[in-house]
Amino acid sequence: MDSLTRTRASGALTLVAYFVAFCAVLLALAAIGRRRHRAQVLGHWPTTAATIGSCDLHRDYPFQSDGGGIVFWIACKVAYAVGGEAHSATLDSTTRHTGRSGTYITFGGSPVVTERAEPLLRGWIRRHPPGTTLTLRYDPANPSAPTFIGVDGIVDVDPVPGTVTGVIVFTAIAAGLALIGRALARGASDQPTTKREPNAEPSSEVPS
């Protein structure tokens, strides 16, 4: 690989490394925002007893054209009262994006857990038939907006550990690309440059 090619490759890798690092920063900010929101909900939002009207399993195929996986989630219709006023709402559980096989990977805690999302969610629905009572948290500024946060680990999956894992992966990729780019740049600067000798101009003297 000549010096010019090394320099160009180094510049391209450095740009990609900056972009990946920027993505890592965005993910880190998202993790901070999610952590703060969950802490606010779990620590400050009041609770109420809600009665399940019905729960259904939903699925979507957002990446079907690319041969991607399936997204599963539970939607429950609930009824509850706040301050003597009746409310009703439809709650969506945390979505689980699985592979084509339907396997979901959780990065929460120390071990990596794999599970089959569809039977897991169907089991939750069977254990919570119409008439079941759930303790839900709701926004005190908007009582018509309850949440599944804090109910259990099936309908509420903490997204922060997975986001932190993404930050670590993106940071490692950015660092690796930056190191490779530096190595290429160093190799380009260490390569000797070959100077071309100027062509000898023909003599203008006419032989006698």
PyRosetta script that sets phi, psi and omega in degrees:
from pyrosetta import init, pose_from_sequence

init()
pose = pose_from_sequence("MDSLTRTRASGALTLVAYFVAFCAVLLALAAIGRRRHRAQVLGHWPTTAATIGSCDLHRDYPFQSDGGGIVFWIACKVAYAVGGEAHSATLDSTTRHTGRSGTYITFGGSPVVTERAEPLLRGWIRRHPPGTTLTLRYDPANPSAPTFIGVDGIVDVDPVPGTVTGVIVFTAIAAGLALIGRALARGASDQPTTKREPNAEPSSEVPS")
pose.set_psi(1, 123.0)
pose.set_omega(1, -177.4)
pose.set_phi(2, -78.0)
pose.set_psi(2, 173.9)
pose.set_omega(2, -173.9)
pose.set_phi(3, -63.3)
pose.set_psi(3, -41.3)
pose.set_omega(3, -178.1)
pose.set_phi(4, -65.4)
pose.set_psi(4, -42.5)
pose.set_omega(4, 179.0)
pose.set_phi(5, -63.6)
pose.set_psi(5, -42.0)
pose.set_omega(5, 178.3)
pose.set_phi(6, -61.6)
pose.set_psi(6, -42.1)
pose.set_omega(6, -179.2)
pose.set_phi(7, -64.1)
pose.set_psi(7, -43.5)
pose.set_omega(7, 179.2)
pose.set_phi(8, -65.0)
pose.set_psi(8, -43.3)
pose.set_omega(8, 179.4)
pose.set_phi(9, -63.8)
pose.set_psi(9, -39.0)
pose.set_omega(9, 178.4)
pose.set_phi(10, -63.0)
pose.set_psi(10, -43.6)
pose.set_omega(10, 178.8)
pose.set_phi(11, -63.3)
pose.set_psi(11, -42.2)
pose.set_omega(11, 179.9)
pose.set_phi(12, -64.3)
pose.set_psi(12, -44.8)
pose.set_omega(12, 179.6)
pose.set_phi(13, -64.2)
pose.set_psi(13, -36.6)
pose.set_omega(13, 178.9)
pose.set_phi(14, -65.2)
pose.set_psi(14, -41.2)
pose.set_omega(14, 177.6)
pose.set_phi(15, -62.8)
pose.set_psi(15, -44.4)
pose.set_omega(15, 178.5)
pose.set_phi(16, -62.9)
pose.set_psi(16, -39.7)
pose.set_omega(16, 179.3)
pose.set_phi(17, -62.3)
pose.set_psi(17, -41.4)
pose.set_omega(17, 177.8)
pose.set_phi(18, -62.8)
pose.set_psi(18, -41.3)
pose.set_omega(18, -179.8)
pose.set_phi(19, -64.5)
pose.set_psi(19, -44.8)
pose.set_omega(19, 179.8)
pose.set_phi(20, -64.7)
pose.set_psi(20, -39.5)
pose.set_omega(20, 177.3)
pose.set_phi(21, -63.2)
pose.set_psi(21, -38.1)
pose.set_omega(21, 176.9)
pose.set_phi(22, -62.5)
pose.set_psi(22, -41.9)
pose.set_omega(22, 176.3)
pose.set_phi(23, -61.5)
pose.set_psi(23, -38.7)
pose.set_omega(23, 178.4)
pose.set_phi(24, -63.4)
pose.set_psi(24, -39.6)
pose.set_omega(24, 177.9)
pose.set_phi(25, -64.2)
pose.set_psi(25, -42.6)
pose.set_omega(25, 178.5)
pose.set_phi(26, -61.5)
pose.set_psi(26, -43.0)
pose.set_omega(26, 178.3)
pose.set_phi(27, -63.7)
pose.set_psi(27, -38.6)
pose.set_omega(27, 179.2)
pose.set_phi(28, -63.9)
pose.set_psi(28, -42.4)
pose.set_omega(28, 177.6)
pose.set_phi(29, -63.6)
pose.set_psi(29, -39.0)
pose.set_omega(29, 177.7)
pose.set_phi(30, -63.9)
pose.set_psi(30, -40.4)
pose.set_omega(30, 178.8)
pose.set_phi(31, -62.9)
pose.set_psi(31, -42.0)
pose.set_omega(31, 178.8)
pose.set_phi(32, -63.0)
pose.set_psi(32, -44.3)
pose.set_omega(32, 179.8)
pose.set_phi(33, -63.2)
pose.set_psi(33, -42.5)
pose.set_omega(33, 179.7)
pose.set_phi(34, -66.3)
pose.set_psi(34, -40.7)
pose.set_omega(34, 179.4)
pose.set_phi(35, -62.9)
pose.set_psi(35, -43.2)
pose.set_omega(35, 179.1)
pose.set_phi(36, -64.0)
pose.set_psi(36, -41.3)
pose.set_omega(36, -179.7)
pose.set_phi(37, -63.9)
pose.set_psi(37, -44.8)
pose.set_omega(37, -179.7)
pose.set_phi(38, -63.6)
pose.set_psi(38, -41.3)
pose.set_omega(38, 178.5)
pose.set_phi(39, -62.7)
pose.set_psi(39, -39.5)
pose.set_omega(39, 177.9)
pose.set_phi(40, -63.6)
pose.set_psi(40, -45.9)
pose.set_omega(40, -179.2)
pose.set_phi(41, -64.1)
pose.set_psi(41, -49.9)
pose.set_omega(41, -175.3)
pose.set_phi(42, -70.0)
pose.set_psi(42, -28.4)
pose.set_omega(42, -175.6)
pose.set_phi(43, -96.7)
pose.set_psi(43, -23.9)
pose.set_omega(43, -169.8)
pose.set_phi(44, -129.5)
pose.set_psi(44, -17.6)
pose.set_omega(44, -179.6)
pose.set_phi(45, -79.9)
pose.set_psi(45, 135.3)
pose.set_omega(45, 178.2)
pose.set_phi(46, -72.3)
pose.set_psi(46, 164.8)
pose.set_omega(46, -179.7)
pose.set_phi(47, -113.8)
pose.set_psi(47, 159.8)
pose.set_omega(47, 175.9)
pose.set_phi(48, -149.5)
pose.set_psi(48, 156.7)
pose.set_omega(48, 177.2)
pose.set_phi(49, -86.1)
pose.set_psi(49, 123.0)
pose.set_omega(49, -179.3)
pose.set_phi(50, -116.8)
pose.set_psi(50, 142.8)
pose.set_omega(50, 179.1)
pose.set_phi(51, -104.5)
pose.set_psi(51, 130.0)
pose.set_omega(51, 179.9)
pose.set_phi(52, -75.5)
pose.set_psi(52, 128.8)
pose.set_omega(52, 173.2)
pose.set_phi(53, -89.7)
pose.set_psi(53, -44.6)
pose.set_omega(53, 177.9)
pose.set_phi(54, -165.4)
pose.set_psi(54, 153.7)
pose.set_omega(54, 175.5)
pose.set_phi(55, -135.4)
pose.set_psi(55, 137.9)
pose.set_omega(55, -179.7)
pose.set_phi(56, -133.0)
pose.set_psi(56, 149.3)
pose.set_omega(56, 175.2)
pose.set_phi(57, -91.7)
pose.set_psi(57, 131.1)
pose.set_omega(57, 179.2)
pose.set_phi(58, -117.6)
pose.set_psi(58, 152.6)
pose.set_omega(58, 175.9)
pose.set_phi(59, -141.9)
pose.set_psi(59, 152.5)
pose.set_omega(59, 178.2)
pose.set_phi(60, -142.3)
pose.set_psi(60, 156.5)
pose.set_omega(60, -178.8)
pose.set_phi(61, -125.0)
pose.set_psi(61, 68.3)
pose.set_omega(61, -174.0)
pose.set_phi(62, -67.8)
pose.set_psi(62, -20.9)
pose.set_omega(62, -177.3)
pose.set_phi(63, -116.1)
pose.set_psi(63, 27.8)
pose.set_omega(63, -175.3)
pose.set_phi(64, -61.9)
pose.set_psi(64, -38.1)
pose.set_omega(64, -178.7)
pose.set_phi(65, -65.1)
pose.set_psi(65, -23.7)
pose.set_omega(65, 179.3)
pose.set_phi(66, -98.6)
pose.set_psi(66, 8.3)
pose.set_omega(66, -177.9)
pose.set_phi(67, 73.1)
pose.set_psi(67, 23.6)
pose.set_omega(67, -177.0)
pose.set_phi(68, -79.9)
pose.set_psi(68, -167.2)
pose.set_omega(68, -172.7)
pose.set_phi(69, -92.6)
pose.set_psi(69, -154.6)
pose.set_omega(69, -173.7)
pose.set_phi(70, -124.4)
pose.set_psi(70, 144.8)
pose.set_omega(70, 175.3)
pose.set_phi(71, -108.4)
pose.set_psi(71, 123.9)
pose.set_omega(71, 178.8)
pose.set_phi(72, -112.9)
pose.set_psi(72, 145.9)
pose.set_omega(72, 170.1)
pose.set_phi(73, -161.2)
pose.set_psi(73, 161.6)
pose.set_omega(73, 177.8)
pose.set_phi(74, -103.7)
pose.set_psi(74, 137.5)
pose.set_omega(74, 172.4)
pose.set_phi(75, -119.6)
pose.set_psi(75, 123.8)
pose.set_omega(75, -178.6)
pose.set_phi(76, -120.5)
pose.set_psi(76, 135.4)
pose.set_omega(76, 171.2)
pose.set_phi(77, -93.0)
pose.set_psi(77, 126.1)
pose.set_omega(77, -176.9)
pose.set_phi(78, -129.2)
pose.set_psi(78, 155.6)
pose.set_omega(78, 175.0)
pose.set_phi(79, -127.3)
pose.set_psi(79, 139.5)
pose.set_omega(79, -177.6)
pose.set_phi(80, -157.4)
pose.set_psi(80, 172.5)
pose.set_omega(80, 179.9)
pose.set_phi(81, -130.3)
pose.set_psi(81, 141.2)
pose.set_omega(81, 176.0)
pose.set_phi(82, -130.0)
pose.set_psi(82, 117.7)
pose.set_omega(82, -179.8)
pose.set_phi(83, 60.3)
pose.set_psi(83, 34.6)
pose.set_omega(83, 179.4)
pose.set_phi(84, 81.3)
pose.set_psi(84, -2.6)
pose.set_omega(84, 179.8)
pose.set_phi(85, -100.4)
pose.set_psi(85, 128.8)
pose.set_omega(85, -178.3)
pose.set_phi(86, -77.1)
pose.set_psi(86, 141.0)
pose.set_omega(86, 177.8)
pose.set_phi(87, -135.1)
pose.set_psi(87, 156.2)
pose.set_omega(87, 171.8)
pose.set_phi(88, -140.2)
pose.set_psi(88, 149.7)
pose.set_omega(88, -177.5)
pose.set_phi(89, -157.3)
pose.set_psi(89, 162.1)
pose.set_omega(89, 172.1)
pose.set_phi(90, -114.3)
pose.set_psi(90, 122.3)
pose.set_omega(90, -177.0)
pose.set_phi(91, -106.4)
pose.set_psi(91, 137.3)
pose.set_omega(91, 173.9)
pose.set_phi(92, -106.1)
pose.set_psi(92, 134.8)
pose.set_omega(92, 176.5)
pose.set_phi(93, -75.7)
pose.set_psi(93, 175.1)
pose.set_omega(93, 172.1)
pose.set_phi(94, -60.8)
pose.set_psi(94, 135.0)
pose.set_omega(94, 177.9)
pose.set_phi(95, -78.0)
pose.set_psi(95, 146.3)
pose.set_omega(95, 176.7)
pose.set_phi(96, -119.5)
pose.set_psi(96, 111.8)
pose.set_omega(96, 178.5)
pose.set_phi(97, -89.9)
pose.set_psi(97, 110.8)
pose.set_omega(97, -177.6)
pose.set_phi(98, -104.1)
pose.set_psi(98, 168.1)
pose.set_omega(98, 171.5)
pose.set_phi(99, -75.5)
pose.set_psi(99, -179.4)
pose.set_omega(99, -179.5)
pose.set_phi(100, -62.5)
pose.set_psi(100, -24.0)
pose.set_omega(100, 178.3)
pose.set_phi(101, -78.8)
pose.set_psi(101, -9.1)
pose.set_omega(101, -178.5)
pose.set_phi(102, 87.1)
pose.set_psi(102, 10.5)
pose.set_omega(102, -178.6)
pose.set_phi(103, -89.4)
pose.set_psi(103, 133.9)
pose.set_omega(103, -179.3)
pose.set_phi(104, -112.7)
pose.set_psi(104, 136.4)
pose.set_omega(104, -179.3)
pose.set_phi(105, -110.6)
pose.set_psi(105, 127.3)
pose.set_omega(105, 178.7)
pose.set_phi(106, -109.5)
pose.set_psi(106, 131.0)
pose.set_omega(106, 179.6)
pose.set_phi(107, -102.4)
pose.set_psi(107, 13.3)
pose.set_omega(107, -179.3)
pose.set_phi(108, -73.4)
pose.set_psi(108, 145.5)
pose.set_omega(108, 178.7)
pose.set_phi(109, 72.3)
pose.set_psi(109, -164.2)
pose.set_omega(109, -177.1)
pose.set_phi(110, -80.3)
pose.set_psi(110, -44.4)
pose.set_omega(110, -178.6)
pose.set_phi(111, -86.0)
pose.set_psi(111, 157.0)
pose.set_omega(111, 171.2)
pose.set_phi(112, -89.7)
pose.set_psi(112, 123.5)
pose.set_omega(112, -174.6)
pose.set_phi(113, -108.6)
pose.set_psi(113, 131.2)
pose.set_omega(113, 173.7)
pose.set_phi(114, -110.6)
pose.set_psi(114, 140.3)
pose.set_omega(114, -177.5)
pose.set_phi(115, -149.8)
pose.set_psi(115, 158.0)
pose.set_omega(115, 176.1)
pose.set_phi(116, -91.4)
pose.set_psi(116, 113.6)
pose.set_omega(116, -170.6)
pose.set_phi(117, -66.3)
pose.set_psi(117, -44.6)
pose.set_omega(117, -173.1)
pose.set_phi(118, -63.2)
pose.set_psi(118, -52.0)
pose.set_omega(118, 178.0)
pose.set_phi(119, -64.0)
pose.set_psi(119, -31.4)
pose.set_omega(119, 178.3)
pose.set_phi(120, -63.0)
pose.set_psi(120, -46.9)
pose.set_omega(120, -178.4)
pose.set_phi(121, -73.2)
pose.set_psi(121, -37.0)
pose.set_omega(121, 177.0)
pose.set_phi(122, -63.6)
pose.set_psi(122, -37.3)
pose.set_omega(122, 177.0)
pose.set_phi(123, -62.3)
pose.set_psi(123, -40.0)
pose.set_omega(123, 178.3)
pose.set_phi(124, -63.0)
pose.set_psi(124, -42.0)
pose.set_omega(124, -179.9)
pose.set_phi(125, -63.4)
pose.set_psi(125, -40.3)
pose.set_omega(125, 179.1)
pose.set_phi(126, -64.0)
pose.set_psi(126, -35.9)
pose.set_omega(126, -179.3)
pose.set_phi(127, -79.0)
pose.set_psi(127, -8.4)
pose.set_omega(127, -179.5)
pose.set_phi(128, -129.3)
pose.set_psi(128, 69.1)
pose.set_omega(128, 179.6)
pose.set_phi(129, -72.0)
pose.set_psi(129, 170.6)
pose.set_omega(129, 175.9)
pose.set_phi(130, -53.9)
pose.set_psi(130, 136.7)
pose.set_omega(130, -177.5)
pose.set_phi(131, 99.6)
pose.set_psi(131, -13.4)
pose.set_omega(131, 178.3)
pose.set_phi(132, -68.7)
pose.set_psi(132, 143.2)
pose.set_omega(132, 179.1)
pose.set_phi(133, -100.0)
pose.set_psi(133, 132.2)
pose.set_omega(133, 176.0)
pose.set_phi(134, -119.1)
pose.set_psi(134, 147.4)
pose.set_omega(134, 171.8)
pose.set_phi(135, -94.5)
pose.set_psi(135, 112.3)
pose.set_omega(135, -176.7)
pose.set_phi(136, -113.5)
pose.set_psi(136, 149.7)
pose.set_omega(136, 171.5)
pose.set_phi(137, -95.8)
pose.set_psi(137, 149.1)
pose.set_omega(137, 179.8)
pose.set_phi(138, -139.0)
pose.set_psi(138, 155.9)
pose.set_omega(138, -179.7)
pose.set_phi(139, -71.6)
pose.set_psi(139, 119.3)
pose.set_omega(139, -179.1)
pose.set_phi(140, -62.5)
pose.set_psi(140, -25.4)
pose.set_omega(140, 177.2)
pose.set_phi(141, -82.5)
pose.set_psi(141, -13.6)
pose.set_omega(141, -179.8)
pose.set_phi(142, -149.4)
pose.set_psi(142, 81.3)
pose.set_omega(142, -175.4)
pose.set_phi(143, -59.9)
pose.set_psi(143, -16.2)
pose.set_omega(143, 179.4)
pose.set_phi(144, -81.9)
pose.set_psi(144, 5.3)
pose.set_omega(144, -179.0)
pose.set_phi(145, -119.1)
pose.set_psi(145, 79.4)
pose.set_omega(145, 175.3)
pose.set_phi(146, -79.9)
pose.set_psi(146, 173.4)
pose.set_omega(146, -178.4)
pose.set_phi(147, -144.8)
pose.set_psi(147, 154.1)
pose.set_omega(147, 174.2)
pose.set_phi(148, -81.3)
pose.set_psi(148, -6.3)
pose.set_omega(148, -176.9)
pose.set_phi(149, -58.6)
pose.set_psi(149, 126.2)
pose.set_omega(149, 178.4)
pose.set_phi(150, 91.1)
pose.set_psi(150, -2.0)
pose.set_omega(150, -178.3)
pose.set_phi(151, -73.1)
pose.set_psi(151, -59.9)
pose.set_omega(151, 175.1)
pose.set_phi(152, -164.9)
pose.set_psi(152, 178.1)
pose.set_omega(152, -175.2)
pose.set_phi(153, -82.0)
pose.set_psi(153, 4.5)
pose.set_omega(153, 178.8)
pose.set_phi(154, -99.5)
pose.set_psi(154, -51.5)
pose.set_omega(154, 178.9)
pose.set_phi(155, -83.5)
pose.set_psi(155, -15.3)
pose.set_omega(155, 178.8)
pose.set_phi(156, -129.1)
pose.set_psi(156, 101.0)
pose.set_omega(156, 176.2)
pose.set_phi(157, -102.8)
pose.set_psi(157, 122.0)
pose.set_omega(157, 179.2)
pose.set_phi(158, -62.2)
pose.set_psi(158, 116.7)
pose.set_omega(158, -177.0)
pose.set_phi(159, -79.4)
pose.set_psi(159, -10.4)
pose.set_omega(159, -172.7)
pose.set_phi(160, -65.3)
pose.set_psi(160, -46.5)
pose.set_omega(160, 179.4)
pose.set_phi(161, -57.3)
pose.set_psi(161, -41.3)
pose.set_omega(161, 178.0)
pose.set_phi(162, -64.9)
pose.set_psi(162, -38.8)
pose.set_omega(162, 178.3)
pose.set_phi(163, -66.1)
pose.set_psi(163, -40.0)
pose.set_omega(163, 177.9)
pose.set_phi(164, -63.8)
pose.set_psi(164, -39.4)
pose.set_omega(164, 175.9)
pose.set_phi(165, -59.8)
pose.set_psi(165, -41.8)
pose.set_omega(165, 176.9)
pose.set_phi(166, -61.4)
pose.set_psi(166, -40.4)
pose.set_omega(166, 177.9)
pose.set_phi(167, -60.6)
pose.set_psi(167, -45.0)
pose.set_omega(167, -179.1)
pose.set_phi(168, -62.9)
pose.set_psi(168, -44.6)
pose.set_omega(168, -178.9)
pose.set_phi(169, -63.6)
pose.set_psi(169, -47.6)
pose.set_omega(169, -178.9)
pose.set_phi(170, -63.8)
pose.set_psi(170, -39.5)
pose.set_omega(170, 179.0)
pose.set_phi(171, -64.1)
pose.set_psi(171, -41.7)
pose.set_omega(171, 178.8)
pose.set_phi(172, -63.9)
pose.set_psi(172, -41.6)
pose.set_omega(172, 178.8)
pose.set_phi(173, -63.5)
pose.set_psi(173, -45.0)
pose.set_omega(173, -179.9)
pose.set_phi(174, -61.3)
pose.set_psi(174, -42.8)
pose.set_omega(174, 179.7)
pose.set_phi(175, -64.7)
pose.set_psi(175, -41.6)
pose.set_omega(175, 178.8)
pose.set_phi(176, -63.0)
pose.set_psi(176, -43.9)
pose.set_omega(176, 178.7)
pose.set_phi(177, -64.1)
pose.set_psi(177, -39.9)
pose.set_omega(177, 179.6)
pose.set_phi(178, -64.4)
pose.set_psi(178, -40.2)
pose.set_omega(178, 179.1)
pose.set_phi(179, -65.5)
pose.set_psi(179, -41.7)
pose.set_omega(179, 178.4)
pose.set_phi(180, -64.0)
pose.set_psi(180, -42.1)
pose.set_omega(180, 178.3)
pose.set_phi(181, -61.1)
pose.set_psi(181, -41.2)
pose.set_omega(181, 178.4)
pose.set_phi(182, -64.4)
pose.set_psi(182, -41.1)
pose.set_omega(182, 179.8)
pose.set_phi(183, -62.7)
pose.set_psi(183, -41.0)
pose.set_omega(183, 178.3)
pose.set_phi(184, -65.3)
pose.set_psi(184, -41.4)
pose.set_omega(184, 179.4)
pose.set_phi(185, -64.0)
pose.set_psi(185, -39.6)
pose.set_omega(185, 177.8)
pose.set_phi(186, -64.5)
pose.set_psi(186, -40.7)
pose.set_omega(186, 179.2)
pose.set_phi(187, -65.1)
pose.set_psi(187, -35.6)
pose.set_omega(187, 179.0)
pose.set_phi(188, -67.5)
pose.set_psi(188, -39.0)
pose.set_omega(188, -179.0)
pose.set_phi(189, -73.5)
pose.set_psi(189, -25.6)
pose.set_omega(189, -179.4)
pose.set_phi(190, -82.6)
pose.set_psi(190, -16.6)
pose.set_omega(190, -177.9)
pose.set_phi(191, -71.3)
pose.set_psi(191, 133.6)
pose.set_omega(191, 177.8)
pose.set_phi(192, -69.3)
pose.set_psi(192, 140.9)
pose.set_omega(192, 177.9)
pose.set_phi(193, -92.9)
pose.set_psi(193, 130.9)
pose.set_omega(193, -179.4)
pose.set_phi(194, -95.1)
pose.set_psi(194, 124.4)
pose.set_omega(194, 179.3)
pose.set_phi(195, -95.1)
pose.set_psi(195, 134.5)
pose.set_omega(195, 177.3)
pose.set_phi(196, -83.6)
pose.set_psi(196, 131.9)
pose.set_omega(196, 176.1)
pose.set_phi(197, -72.7)
pose.set_psi(197, 134.9)
pose.set_omega(197, 178.2)
pose.set_phi(198, -64.0)
pose.set_psi(198, 142.5)
pose.set_omega(198, 179.1)
pose.set_phi(199, -62.7)
pose.set_psi(199, 135.9)
pose.set_omega(199, 178.0)
pose.set_phi(200, -68.3)
pose.set_psi(200, 126.6)
pose.set_omega(200, -179.4)
pose.set_phi(201, -75.8)
pose.set_psi(201, 142.9)
pose.set_omega(201, 179.6)
pose.set_phi(202, -63.4)
pose.set_psi(202, 143.5)
pose.set_omega(202, -179.0)
pose.set_phi(203, -69.8)
pose.set_psi(203, 139.0)
pose.set_omega(203, -179.2)
pose.set_phi(204, -90.4)
pose.set_psi(204, -3.5)
pose.set_omega(204, -178.2)
pose.set_phi(205, -74.9)
pose.set_psi(205, 136.9)
pose.set_omega(205, 177.6)
pose.set_phi(206, -96.3)
pose.set_psi(206, 123.9)
pose.set_omega(206, -178.1)
pose.set_phi(207, -63.5)
pose.set_psi(207, 141.7)
pose.set_omega(207, -179.5)
pose.set_phi(208, -86.2)
pose.dump_pdb("model.pdb")
